[in-house]
Amino acid sequence: MIRKQDLGPMDYIASGAIGDVHGLTAFSLPGHPELAFKEIKPVGGAVTASARAQALDSIVKMVAFRAGLNQADRDDLDEYTTWPLDVVEDRGQPCGMVMPLIPADFFTTTTPQNGKPGKLVMELQWLSTKDALVRRLGIDRSGFQDRLTRIALTAQLVYAVGRLHKHGLVYGDLSLKNAAVALNPLRVKLLDCDAAASLTDPQRKQMHSPSFNPPEMSTGTKLQDDVTDVYKLGLCVIRCLAQGAGITQAKDPAILTATLDQPAIDVIARAVGVDRARRPDARELFDCLERNLLAKASPPVLRAAWLDRDTTIRGQDIQVSWNSTGAKEVVINGANGLRTTVPDQGTPTGTCTVTPLASGPIHVEVVNSHGSIRMLAGNATLYELPPFRVDLTGLPRPAVPGMSPVRIPPVLHALPAVPQVGTAAHPVPRVEFPSLDAVADAVSSVRTGPPPMDRVAAALTGASGPAPGSRWAHLAAAPGPNLAAAAGSTASGVHQALVDAREQLRDRVAAEVATAMRQGSPRP
């Protein structure tokens, strides 16, 4: 037991429902250089006499519990909790406790939108808080967004509570607010451990955080135990691994299907179920989280690596092949600084073509975020081609025998002349057609009245009258009404005359052309 007056100067840190926390600037204990003093508030206001007595009694018991552990268990307890180290008394009466100060890497710097930068404990609750509130408070949780990171943190939380169960303790008021987290390395620390109680203590009284009430508490059960702890652990796992609206009230592990395998989801479903008898213990819950974590965080597997050939000419390529799974990228290393990095091809067998810089081993290394593995693919041996020189002055010259000139036969010296076809000596015959003007005049006169027959006959014969016995003679005495028939007969006769003249002209021209071709002479 430590006297309060021996603690020396202290700085105020925070105030809770039952006590005030101060940092000790000049007091330390072996193995614990940074300590805090939690002083239980005096009776008054919300602190009743029984509540104060219960808090102090719990502190005395938890300090005694730690003191009774062997060194290995004590170190394990100190690793995952801020467990009470010793009781502090004032004037002979317990007034509080000395506990480890939360390490600096469990704090985060805040940059609120309307306010000055500050620091606060990075509690698990900030991982499931709404984005709008996180932005307003200026909390940076970017380092905790990865699913593997969150699985690792929840697994550590389950482990820490499971260690208490192993020693017969009940944590009690478990929630995301009562656990702090840190990066690099990932760690979890249980806070407010002075409220833990022994399973054998029938007088234990422990609180419930909002939205963490086990269903059996509504049926009259008052004492919490390791089974109620597991129920709260299941809720912590769901609300820490899932992200999105309404997460702080979520109870259905089905929303974790993209994060955990089905056996793990089944275990969590039993943990948050109403049937206490079917709930797993903390060890089973931890095992399913660890199995998923290892499956997702394992280094790649490299089964084989080989070369398509181990000898080649310098400057030529060699194909490197490998068989692996789980890699993000593949690195091929060789002599004289050969290094080629390619993304994993997503298939068990991959290939890459490289040009060795020198003879020596070629290694294949497969890499992911969780490790790498390296294997010898083979030893490449390079050969040099001998120099190739050609003496152009010593090349043989082929002897080509002389060839006699090609002589053109005399018969081909002059080609026979092509006959010239012309019509100058044989003009095309002209065909004279009789004038039809007189006929036109006669037809025009029909429109105004019957013309004298002698004029019609003269028009058709070209004379003052038809010759006796001619083909037009009968028209001279014909009466006027027969003039139409005579005109038709005239038109028919003229048409036939034209046809006859065209045929005569065609025959004559053809004959003249044929004669000219037969009598043709050479071109001048």
C-alpha positions as CSV (number, residue, x, y, z in Angstrom):
1,M,0.0,0.0,0.0
2,I,1.3,3.5,-0.9
3,R,0.6,6.6,0.9
4,K,-1.0,9.4,-1.1
5,Q,1.5,11.9,0.2
6,D,4.4,9.9,-1.2
7,L,3.1,10.1,-4.8
8,G,4.5,13.6,-5.2
9,P,3.4,16.1,-7.8
10,M,0.7,15.1,-10.2
11,D,-1.1,16.4,-13.3
12,Y,-4.8,16.1,-13.8
13,I,-5.7,13.9,-16.8
14,A,-9.5,13.1,-16.7
15,S,-12.5,12.5,-14.6
16,G,-14.9,9.5,-14.7
17,A,-18.1,8.5,-13.0
18,I,-16.4,7.1,-9.9
19,G,-12.9,8.7,-9.9
20,D,-10.4,11.2,-11.1
21,V,-7.2,10.3,-12.9
22,H,-3.9,12.1,-12.4
23,G,-0.5,11.6,-14.0
24,L,2.4,11.1,-11.6
25,T,5.4,13.1,-12.7
26,A,7.9,12.0,-10.0
27,F,6.8,8.6,-8.8
28,S,7.5,5.2,-10.4
29,L,7.6,1.5,-9.6
30,P,10.1,-1.1,-10.8
31,G,9.2,-2.0,-14.4
32,H,6.6,0.8,-14.6
33,P,8.3,4.2,-15.2
34,E,5.1,6.0,-16.1
35,L,2.2,5.8,-13.7
36,A,-1.2,7.3,-13.0
37,F,-3.1,7.7,-9.8
38,K,-6.9,7.0,-9.8
39,E,-8.6,8.5,-6.8
40,I,-12.1,7.4,-6.0
41,K,-14.4,10.4,-5.5
42,P,-15.8,11.1,-2.1
43,V,-19.5,10.4,-1.3
44,G,-21.8,13.0,-2.8
45,G,-23.8,13.6,-5.9
46,A,-23.9,10.5,-8.1
47,V,-21.4,8.7,-5.9
48,T,-23.2,6.8,-3.1
49,A,-21.5,5.4,-0.1
50,S,-22.1,1.8,-1.3
51,A,-20.8,2.6,-4.8
52,R,-17.6,4.1,-3.3
53,A,-17.1,1.2,-0.9
54,Q,-17.7,-1.3,-3.8
55,A,-15.1,0.5,-6.0
56,L,-12.5,0.5,-3.2
57,D,-13.1,-3.1,-2.3
58,S,-12.7,-4.1,-6.0
59,I,-9.4,-2.3,-6.2
60,V,-8.0,-4.1,-3.1
61,K,-9.1,-7.5,-4.6
62,M,-7.7,-6.8,-8.1
63,V,-4.3,-5.7,-6.6
64,A,-4.2,-8.9,-4.5
65,F,-5.1,-11.0,-7.6
66,R,-2.2,-9.6,-9.6
67,A,0.2,-10.1,-6.7
68,G,-0.8,-13.7,-6.5
69,L,0.2,-14.5,-10.2
70,N,3.5,-15.9,-11.2
71,Q,5.8,-13.6,-13.1
72,A,4.9,-14.9,-16.6
73,D,1.2,-14.4,-16.0
74,R,1.8,-11.0,-14.4
75,D,3.8,-9.9,-17.4
76,D,1.0,-11.1,-19.7
77,L,-1.6,-9.3,-17.6
78,D,0.4,-6.1,-17.7
79,E,0.9,-6.4,-21.5
80,Y,-2.9,-6.4,-22.3
81,T,-4.3,-4.3,-19.5
82,T,-3.9,-1.2,-17.3
83,W,-4.3,-3.4,-14.2
84,P,-4.1,-1.8,-10.7
85,L,-0.5,-2.2,-9.4
86,D,-1.0,-1.1,-5.8
87,V,-3.5,0.5,-3.4
88,V,-3.1,4.1,-2.3
89,E,-4.3,5.1,1.2
90,D,-4.9,8.4,2.8
91,R,-4.8,8.6,6.6
92,G,-4.9,4.8,6.8
93,Q,-7.9,4.3,4.6
94,P,-7.9,3.1,0.9
95,C,-8.6,6.1,-1.4
96,G,-7.5,4.8,-4.8
97,M,-4.9,3.0,-6.8
98,V,-1.7,3.3,-8.8
99,M,-1.9,1.9,-12.3
100,P,0.2,2.0,-15.5
101,L,-0.2,5.2,-17.5
102,I,-1.6,4.5,-20.9
103,P,1.5,4.5,-23.3
104,A,1.8,7.4,-25.7
105,D,1.3,5.3,-28.8
106,F,-2.3,4.6,-27.7
107,F,-3.1,8.3,-28.1
108,T,-3.9,10.1,-31.3
109,T,-3.6,13.8,-32.2
110,T,-6.9,15.4,-33.1
111,T,-7.4,18.4,-35.4
112,P,-11.0,19.4,-34.8
113,Q,-12.7,21.6,-37.4
114,N,-13.5,24.3,-34.8
115,G,-10.9,24.2,-32.1
116,K,-7.3,23.6,-31.2
117,P,-5.4,20.4,-31.9
118,G,-5.3,18.0,-29.0
119,K,-4.8,14.4,-27.9
120,L,-7.2,11.6,-26.9
121,V,-7.0,7.9,-26.3
122,M,-7.5,5.9,-29.5
123,E,-10.4,3.7,-28.3
124,L,-11.9,0.9,-30.3
125,Q,-15.1,2.9,-30.4
126,W,-13.6,5.4,-32.8
127,L,-13.3,2.6,-35.4
128,S,-17.1,2.3,-35.6
129,T,-18.0,5.9,-35.1
130,K,-19.9,7.8,-37.9
131,D,-17.6,9.5,-40.4
132,A,-19.2,12.9,-39.8
133,L,-18.3,12.9,-36.1
134,V,-14.8,11.6,-36.7
135,R,-14.2,14.4,-39.2
136,R,-15.7,17.0,-36.9
137,L,-13.4,15.8,-34.0
138,G,-10.4,15.6,-36.4
139,I,-9.6,12.0,-35.5
140,D,-7.3,10.2,-38.0
141,R,-8.3,6.5,-38.2
142,S,-6.8,5.9,-41.6
143,G,-4.3,3.4,-40.2
144,F,-7.1,1.2,-38.9
145,Q,-9.1,0.8,-42.1
146,D,-7.5,-2.4,-43.3
147,R,-9.6,-5.5,-42.5
148,L,-6.6,-7.5,-41.4
149,T,-5.7,-4.8,-38.9
150,R,-9.2,-4.9,-37.4
151,I,-9.2,-8.7,-37.3
152,A,-5.9,-8.6,-35.4
153,L,-7.2,-6.0,-32.9
154,T,-10.4,-7.9,-32.2
155,A,-8.4,-11.1,-31.8
156,Q,-6.2,-9.4,-29.2
157,L,-9.2,-8.1,-27.4
158,V,-10.7,-11.5,-27.1
159,Y,-7.4,-12.9,-26.0
160,A,-7.1,-10.3,-23.2
161,V,-10.5,-11.1,-21.8
162,G,-10.0,-14.8,-22.3
163,R,-6.9,-14.5,-20.1
164,L,-9.0,-13.1,-17.3
165,H,-11.5,-15.9,-17.7
166,K,-8.6,-18.4,-17.4
167,H,-7.9,-17.0,-13.9
168,G,-11.6,-17.0,-12.9
169,L,-12.3,-13.3,-13.4
170,V,-15.2,-11.5,-15.1
171,Y,-14.4,-8.2,-16.8
172,G,-18.0,-7.0,-16.7
173,D,-18.4,-3.6,-18.3
174,L,-17.0,-4.6,-21.7
175,S,-17.5,-2.3,-24.7
176,L,-15.5,-0.7,-27.5
177,K,-15.0,2.3,-25.2
178,N,-13.1,0.2,-22.7
179,A,-10.3,-0.9,-25.0
180,A,-7.5,1.3,-26.4
181,V,-5.6,0.4,-29.6
182,A,-2.2,1.3,-31.1
183,L,-0.4,0.9,-34.4
184,N,3.2,-0.2,-35.1
185,P,2.9,-2.7,-33.6
186,L,-0.7,-3.5,-33.3
187,R,-1.7,-3.7,-29.6
188,V,-4.8,-3.6,-27.4
189,K,-5.1,-2.6,-23.8
190,L,-8.1,-3.1,-21.6
191,L,-9.0,0.0,-19.6
192,D,-10.9,0.4,-16.3
193,C,-9.8,-3.0,-15.1
194,D,-10.4,-2.1,-11.4
195,A,-14.1,-3.0,-12.0
196,A,-13.3,-6.7,-12.8
197,A,-14.6,-9.3,-10.3
198,S,-14.0,-12.9,-9.4
199,L,-16.6,-15.5,-10.5
200,T,-16.6,-16.7,-6.9
201,D,-17.7,-13.3,-5.5
202,P,-21.5,-13.5,-5.0
203,Q,-21.6,-9.8,-4.1
204,R,-20.0,-8.5,-7.4
205,K,-21.8,-5.6,-9.0
206,Q,-20.8,-4.7,-12.5
207,M,-22.1,-2.2,-15.1
208,H,-23.3,-2.5,-18.6
209,S,-22.5,0.1,-21.3
210,P,-25.4,1.2,-23.6
211,S,-26.3,-1.3,-26.3
212,F,-24.2,-4.0,-24.7
213,N,-26.8,-5.5,-22.3
214,P,-26.9,-9.3,-22.6
215,P,-30.5,-10.7,-23.3
216,E,-30.5,-12.7,-20.0
217,M,-30.2,-9.5,-18.0
218,S,-33.8,-8.7,-18.8
219,T,-35.0,-12.0,-17.3
220,G,-33.8,-11.3,-13.8
221,T,-30.2,-12.4,-13.9
222,K,-28.1,-9.9,-12.0
223,L,-24.6,-11.4,-11.8
224,Q,-22.4,-11.1,-14.9
225,D,-20.0,-14.0,-15.7
226,D,-17.7,-15.2,-18.5
227,V,-20.8,-16.1,-20.6
228,T,-22.0,-12.5,-20.6
229,D,-18.4,-11.4,-21.3
230,V,-18.5,-13.6,-24.4
231,Y,-21.8,-12.0,-25.5
232,K,-20.2,-8.6,-25.3
233,L,-17.1,-9.8,-27.1
234,G,-19.2,-11.0,-30.0
235,L,-20.8,-7.5,-30.3
236,C,-17.4,-5.9,-30.2
237,V,-16.2,-8.2,-33.0
238,I,-19.2,-7.4,-35.2
239,R,-19.1,-3.6,-34.5
240,C,-15.3,-3.4,-35.0
241,L,-15.0,-5.4,-38.2
242,A,-18.0,-4.0,-40.0
243,Q,-18.2,-0.4,-41.3
244,G,-21.1,1.8,-42.3
245,A,-24.3,3.3,-40.9
246,G,-25.9,1.8,-37.8
247,I,-22.8,-0.3,-36.9
248,T,-22.9,0.8,-33.2
249,Q,-26.2,-1.1,-32.8
250,A,-25.4,-4.1,-35.1
251,K,-25.9,-7.6,-33.7
252,D,-26.1,-9.8,-36.9
253,P,-22.7,-11.3,-37.8
254,A,-24.0,-11.9,-41.4
255,I,-22.7,-8.5,-42.3
256,L,-19.2,-10.0,-41.9
257,T,-19.4,-12.4,-44.8
258,A,-16.9,-10.4,-46.8
259,T,-14.4,-10.4,-43.9
260,L,-14.6,-13.8,-42.2
261,D,-15.3,-17.3,-43.4
262,Q,-18.6,-19.0,-42.6
263,P,-17.3,-21.2,-39.6
264,A,-16.2,-18.0,-37.9
265,I,-19.5,-16.3,-38.6
266,D,-21.3,-19.3,-37.1
267,V,-19.2,-19.0,-33.9
268,I,-20.0,-15.3,-33.6
269,A,-23.6,-15.9,-34.2
270,R,-23.7,-18.3,-31.2
271,A,-21.8,-15.8,-29.1
272,V,-24.5,-13.1,-29.6
273,G,-27.4,-15.6,-29.5
274,V,-29.9,-15.7,-26.7
275,D,-29.1,-19.3,-25.8
276,R,-26.4,-19.1,-23.1
277,A,-25.7,-22.8,-23.3
278,R,-24.7,-22.5,-27.0
279,R,-22.3,-19.6,-26.6
280,P,-18.6,-20.4,-27.3
281,D,-16.0,-19.6,-24.7
282,A,-13.4,-16.9,-25.4
283,R,-10.8,-19.5,-26.6
284,E,-13.1,-20.8,-29.4
285,L,-13.9,-17.2,-30.4
286,F,-10.2,-16.3,-30.5
287,D,-9.3,-19.4,-32.5
288,C,-11.8,-18.6,-35.3
289,L,-10.4,-15.0,-35.6
290,E,-6.8,-16.2,-35.5
291,R,-7.5,-18.8,-38.2
292,N,-9.0,-16.1,-40.5
293,L,-6.2,-13.8,-39.7
294,L,-3.5,-16.3,-40.6
295,A,-5.2,-17.4,-43.7
296,K,-5.4,-13.8,-44.9
297,A,-2.0,-12.6,-43.6
298,S,0.2,-15.5,-44.6
299,P,3.3,-15.0,-46.8
300,P,3.1,-16.4,-50.3
301,V,3.9,-20.0,-51.1
302,L,6.6,-20.8,-53.7
303,R,6.5,-24.5,-54.8
304,A,9.0,-24.5,-57.7
305,A,11.1,-22.3,-60.0
306,W,13.0,-23.3,-63.2
307,L,14.7,-22.1,-66.4
308,D,13.8,-23.2,-69.9
309,R,17.5,-23.6,-70.5
310,D,20.7,-23.1,-68.6
311,T,23.1,-22.3,-71.4
312,T,22.8,-19.6,-74.0
313,I,24.7,-17.0,-76.1
314,R,25.3,-13.7,-74.5
315,G,22.5,-11.3,-75.4
316,Q,19.9,-14.0,-75.8
317,D,16.8,-14.4,-73.5
318,I,16.0,-17.1,-71.0
319,Q,12.5,-17.9,-69.8
320,V,12.1,-18.1,-66.0
321,S,9.0,-20.0,-64.7
322,W,7.6,-20.6,-61.2
323,N,4.7,-22.1,-59.4
324,S,3.3,-20.1,-56.4
325,T,0.2,-18.8,-54.7
326,G,-0.6,-15.8,-52.6
327,A,2.0,-13.5,-54.2
328,K,1.5,-9.8,-55.0
329,E,4.6,-9.5,-57.1
330,V,7.5,-11.6,-58.4
331,V,11.2,-10.5,-58.4
332,I,13.8,-12.2,-60.5
333,N,17.4,-11.7,-59.5
334,G,20.6,-12.6,-61.4
335,A,24.3,-11.9,-61.6
336,N,25.7,-8.5,-62.3
337,G,22.7,-6.7,-60.9
338,L,20.0,-8.4,-63.0
339,R,16.6,-7.5,-61.3
340,T,13.2,-7.7,-62.9
341,T,10.0,-7.2,-60.9
342,V,6.6,-8.2,-62.4
343,P,3.1,-8.4,-60.8
344,D,1.8,-11.8,-59.9
345,Q,-0.2,-13.2,-62.8
346,G,-3.0,-14.6,-60.7
347,T,-2.3,-18.2,-61.8
348,P,-0.3,-20.9,-60.1
349,T,2.3,-21.0,-62.9
350,G,3.9,-17.8,-64.1
351,T,6.6,-16.9,-66.6
352,C,8.9,-14.1,-67.4
353,T,11.6,-13.6,-70.0
354,V,14.9,-12.0,-68.9
355,T,18.3,-11.3,-70.6
356,P,21.1,-12.5,-68.3
357,L,23.9,-10.0,-67.9
358,A,26.5,-12.6,-66.8
359,S,26.8,-16.3,-66.0
360,G,25.5,-17.1,-62.6
361,P,22.5,-18.2,-60.5
362,I,19.0,-16.8,-61.2
363,H,16.6,-16.6,-58.2
364,V,12.8,-16.2,-58.1
365,E,11.3,-14.3,-55.1
366,V,7.6,-14.1,-54.5
367,V,6.4,-11.2,-52.3
368,N,3.2,-10.0,-50.6
369,S,2.4,-7.7,-47.7
370,H,3.1,-10.4,-45.1
371,G,6.4,-11.8,-46.3
372,S,8.4,-13.2,-49.1
373,I,10.1,-16.5,-50.1
374,R,13.0,-17.0,-52.4
375,M,14.1,-20.0,-54.5
376,L,16.9,-20.8,-57.0
377,A,15.5,-21.3,-60.5
378,G,18.8,-22.4,-62.0
379,N,22.3,-21.4,-63.1
380,A,22.7,-19.7,-66.4
381,T,25.9,-20.1,-68.4
382,L,26.6,-17.6,-71.1
383,Y,28.9,-18.2,-74.1
384,E,30.6,-15.7,-76.4
385,L,30.5,-16.1,-80.2
386,P,34.0,-16.0,-81.9
387,P,34.7,-12.9,-83.9
388,F,33.7,-13.2,-87.5
389,R,36.0,-11.4,-89.9
390,V,35.9,-11.4,-93.7
391,D,38.9,-10.4,-95.9
392,L,37.2,-8.9,-98.9
393,T,40.4,-8.7,-100.9
394,G,40.8,-12.4,-100.9
395,L,37.4,-13.3,-102.1
396,P,37.5,-15.4,-105.3
397,R,36.1,-13.7,-108.4
398,P,34.0,-15.9,-110.7
399,A,35.1,-16.3,-114.3
400,V,32.2,-15.7,-116.6
401,P,32.7,-17.0,-120.2
402,G,32.1,-14.6,-123.1
403,M,28.7,-14.8,-124.9
404,S,28.3,-14.3,-128.6
405,P,26.1,-11.4,-129.5
406,V,22.5,-12.1,-130.3
407,R,21.8,-11.8,-134.1
408,I,18.4,-10.7,-135.4
409,P,17.3,-12.8,-138.5
410,P,17.3,-10.8,-141.7
411,V,13.6,-11.5,-142.1
412,L,13.0,-9.4,-139.0
413,H,15.0,-6.4,-140.1
414,A,12.0,-4.8,-141.8
415,L,8.4,-5.6,-141.0
416,P,5.9,-5.7,-143.9
417,A,4.0,-2.5,-144.4
418,V,0.5,-2.4,-143.1
419,P,-2.0,-1.5,-145.9
420,Q,-3.4,1.9,-145.7
421,V,-7.1,2.2,-146.0
422,G,-8.6,5.4,-147.4
423,T,-11.6,6.6,-149.3
424,A,-10.1,9.6,-151.1
425,A,-9.9,7.8,-154.4
426,H,-13.3,6.4,-154.0
427,P,-15.8,9.1,-152.8
428,V,-18.9,8.0,-151.2
429,P,-21.8,8.1,-153.8
430,R,-24.3,10.8,-153.3
431,V,-28.0,9.9,-153.4
432,E,-30.3,12.7,-154.7
433,F,-33.8,12.7,-153.3
434,P,-36.6,14.5,-155.0
435,S,-37.8,17.6,-153.4
436,L,-41.0,17.3,-151.4
437,D,-41.8,21.0,-151.3
438,A,-44.4,20.6,-154.0
439,V,-46.1,17.9,-152.0
440,A,-46.1,20.0,-148.9
441,D,-47.8,22.8,-150.8
442,A,-50.4,20.5,-152.1
443,V,-51.2,19.1,-148.7
444,S,-51.5,22.6,-147.3
445,S,-54.0,23.5,-150.0
446,V,-56.2,20.6,-148.9
447,R,-56.8,22.5,-145.6
448,T,-58.5,25.3,-147.4
449,G,-60.3,23.6,-150.2
450,P,-60.1,21.0,-152.9
451,P,-57.2,22.1,-155.3
452,P,-57.4,21.6,-159.0
453,M,-56.3,18.2,-160.0
454,D,-53.9,19.5,-162.5
455,R,-51.9,21.2,-159.7
456,V,-51.8,18.1,-157.6
457,A,-50.6,16.1,-160.5
458,A,-48.0,18.6,-161.4
459,A,-46.8,18.6,-157.8
460,L,-46.5,14.9,-157.8
461,T,-44.9,14.6,-161.2
462,G,-42.9,17.8,-161.2
463,A,-44.5,18.7,-164.6
464,S,-47.4,20.7,-165.8
465,G,-49.4,17.6,-166.0
466,P,-49.1,13.9,-165.8
467,A,-47.6,12.1,-168.8
468,P,-50.0,9.9,-170.5
469,G,-49.8,6.4,-169.1
470,S,-47.8,7.4,-165.9
471,R,-48.6,6.2,-162.4
472,W,-50.0,9.7,-161.5
473,A,-52.2,10.1,-164.7
474,H,-55.3,8.8,-163.0
475,L,-55.2,11.5,-160.4
476,A,-55.6,14.2,-162.9
477,A,-59.2,13.4,-163.5
478,A,-59.9,12.0,-160.1
479,P,-62.5,13.8,-158.1
480,G,-61.5,15.8,-155.0
481,P,-62.7,13.2,-152.4
482,N,-59.9,10.7,-153.6
483,L,-57.1,13.2,-152.7
484,A,-56.6,11.6,-149.2
485,A,-56.1,8.2,-150.6
486,A,-53.7,9.6,-153.1
487,A,-51.7,11.4,-150.4
488,G,-51.4,8.2,-148.4
489,S,-50.2,6.3,-151.5
490,T,-47.7,9.1,-152.1
491,A,-46.2,8.9,-148.6
492,S,-45.9,5.1,-148.9
493,G,-44.0,5.5,-152.1
494,V,-41.6,8.1,-150.8
495,H,-40.8,5.9,-147.8
496,Q,-40.1,2.9,-150.0
497,A,-37.8,5.1,-152.2
498,L,-35.8,6.1,-149.1
499,V,-35.4,2.5,-148.0
500,D,-34.2,1.5,-151.4
501,A,-31.7,4.3,-151.6
502,R,-30.2,3.5,-148.1
503,E,-29.7,-0.2,-149.1
504,Q,-28.0,0.8,-152.4
505,L,-25.7,3.2,-150.5
506,R,-24.7,0.6,-147.9
507,D,-23.9,-2.0,-150.6
508,R,-21.9,0.5,-152.7
509,V,-19.8,1.7,-149.7
510,A,-19.0,-1.8,-148.6
511,A,-17.9,-2.8,-152.1
512,E,-15.6,0.3,-152.4
513,V,-14.0,-0.4,-149.0
514,A,-13.2,-4.0,-149.9
515,T,-11.7,-3.0,-153.2
516,A,-9.5,-0.3,-151.5
517,M,-8.2,-2.9,-149.0
518,R,-7.3,-5.3,-151.7
519,Q,-5.4,-2.7,-153.7
520,G,-3.8,-1.0,-150.6
521,S,-0.1,0.2,-150.9
522,P,2.7,0.6,-148.1
523,R,2.7,3.7,-146.0
524,P,5.0,6.4,-147.3
